[in-house]
């Protein structure tokens, strides 16, 4: 049992508005959330996913870990933003055992950074039809400085950065643990965060597309701030109270809907890009989550514009929670923003 325990990690989702940590118990029978902690991300510590103030960030992580009461020291941290590239590519005439020899040369044409400054990885898409004539894989690149700054912040907080995962993959991980692979279905997953929306497409259990769209809850707040000429804090307060059904200034609903239209337009662009480049089956269903997914009428706007079935992702439809540590009210409260931390917490040390 000790050996098994040692492979468990603490899922750590460092978002632009909140830092979230999930301690999961994962066995062959399923998964259970044991502990969950979160705290606001200090302003000025992150910029589009890149760490600006490692000391400030690590202090908050340390506080979250302390309040949770977790004993785990190994963390799996999610990475996102402009320094992370995910690209589905097809190789021809290559046997699986030789991919490692040629992947750097292949990657150069897809990665917009100097290949020597990149940590490179790949996943073979096992559920695709694979042959020596055509091999589908997902290429993942992250800038070394970016990766190092994450590892440094984690270590400064007293944890060990045992593994890293792309936040969009963690979202897919959480989704699949709850809903399965949904054979024959192409599903879009959207996590509406503070400054970005993680957009991941899963086809037959394989992640075939993942990108971070630079829009989120802060987009709404800055638009309200600008149109009503108020402080950022006042705008944030109005956005939250409006989301909870409380009345606000007459023009508030219109401002929020205009921002929603812009958000959906940006989403449509990413979907068009996927359809044009992936040449795969169209997305039939969307699941949305994230703190900013609760903006009134967002779900309906996506559904209408994309003419698709859009539902909220429930991270507890297939994952249990420890009834001693969580009431139903608390679970309801954390469910909208827990998916990525939980997806990271499902990982094990040594996972590919």
C-alpha positions, 0 to 999 in steps of 0.5 A: 500500500505504501508504494501505491500511495507514493504514486499519488499526487496533489493536483495543483491548478494555478489559475489567473484568479484562483489557485486550486488544489485537489487531493484524490484517491484513485484506485481500480474501482474509481476515484474520490476527492479527499480534500480540496483547497483554494485561495485567490491568486495575488494580483501581479503574480501571473501574466497570461499563464507565465509566472511573474512573482514566484515568491508571492505565488509560492506563499499562497500555495503554501497557505492553501496546502496548510489549510487543506491539511494534506500530507502529500508532497508530490504535485502535478501542476497544470500549465497553460497560456501562450508558452504552451503549444499543442498540435496534432500531427500525422507522421508517414512511414515511421514505426512507433519505436523510431518516433523519438529519433525524428520528433525534434526535426518534425516539431520544428515546422509546428513550434513557433519557438526556437526548438532548443528552448523547448521541452518537447513531448508527444502522445500517440493517439492510440484510438485512431487507425494507426499504421506505418503509412499514417501515425497520428500523434499529439505534439506538446511543446513548452518553453523551458524558462516557463516550465522552470518557473513553475517548478521553482514556485512549487518547490518554494512552497514546500512541495515537489513538482513531480509532474506537469500536465497541460490544463486542457488535458487535465480537463479531459482527464476529469471529464473521462473519469466522470463520463467515460470515452463516449465512443463515436462522439466528438465532444468539446470541453470548455473551462471558462477561467479568469483570463483564458478559456481552455478549449479541448476536443475529445474524439473517441477518448483521444484529445485531438485538439487543445488551445487556450483562448485569451478570454475569460471572466476578466474580459467581462469585468474590464468591459463593465469597468470601461462602460460604466466608468467604475473601478475594477473592484466595483465592476467585479462586484456587479458582475458577481451579483448579476450572475447571482440574479441580483439587480444592477444598473439598467445597462449592465445586462446589455454590456454582459451580453455584448461581451458574451457575444464576443466570447462566443465569436472567439470560440467559433473562430477556434472551432473553425480552425479545428474544422479546417485543420483537423479534418475530423468529425464535427463536435456534436456536444459541448460541456462547459465549466469554470467559474466564469461559465456561470455568467447568465445566458452564456450556455444558451448563447453557445448553444444557439450560435453553434447549434449544439447541445451544451451542458454543464460538466459535473465533476462529481457525476462519476467521482465520489467525495469524502462525506466527512470533509465535504457537505453537499453545499460545499461540493455544489460551491466548488463544482464549477471550478474544480475540474482541472485541479481534480483532473491533475489529481487523477494523475500518478507519478510516472504516467505518460 
